[in-house]
Each structure stands twice: as C-alpha cells, then as structure tokens.
Amino acid sequence: MYEYEEKSDIIGSPCSLMNPYKGYTEGTIVGDYGNTVVVRLTNGKEIVGFRDEVIIYN
C-alpha cells in the first residue's frame, strides 16, 4: 500500500488537519512516507494525508 516509511523526527508530534475528517482535526503523526503522513486522530481513526494538508506542531 505504501512505499518505505522514513525515519523522521515528526513521528509522535501533535498535529491538526487543515480539512476536518468527519469533524475531527486534532491528532498525532504515526507514520512518515515522504510527502504523505499517517495521522491518528483523537477518535482513534488513522488516515493518510499529504504533508501540506497537515499542520505539525513540534
């Protein structure tokens, strides 16, 4: 499904989606695949989004 996950400092960082997913915007980065990231939302759902669609807080 994905290519290779990159080692990244952003994994575990809190983030916000620019476009809400079913009303949820807050989450945590759990995977980094280059120009896409996997976000675990506060409801437990994991979604894939482009890096420029996610605000990452360090």
BELVENVEN-V392934 format. One record per residue. N is the residue number from 1. PSI is psi in degrees with one decimal (NA if undefined). Layout:
# BELVENVEN-V392934
N	PSI
N	PSI
This chain:
# BELVENVEN-V392934
1	-46.9
2	163.9
3	-142.1
4	135.6
5	138.9
6	147.0
7	128.9
8	149.0
9	-12.8
10	-13.3
11	127.5
12	-6.1
13	142.0
14	153.1
15	169.0
16	142.1
17	140.8
18	-33.9
19	115.8
20	146.3
21	107.4
22	40.6
23	-7.2
24	136.8
25	-23.7
26	142.3
27	-164.8
28	139.8
29	125.8
30	-7.0
31	145.5
32	117.9
33	39.7
34	-105.2
35	-1.5
36	151.8
37	155.3
38	126.9
39	128.7
40	111.7
41	167.6
42	-19.4
43	-0.9
44	-15.0
45	136.3
46	129.1
47	157.5
48	132.8
49	157.1
50	147.9
51	-33.2
52	-1.7
53	0.1
54	132.3
55	118.1
56	127.4
57	127.3
58	NA
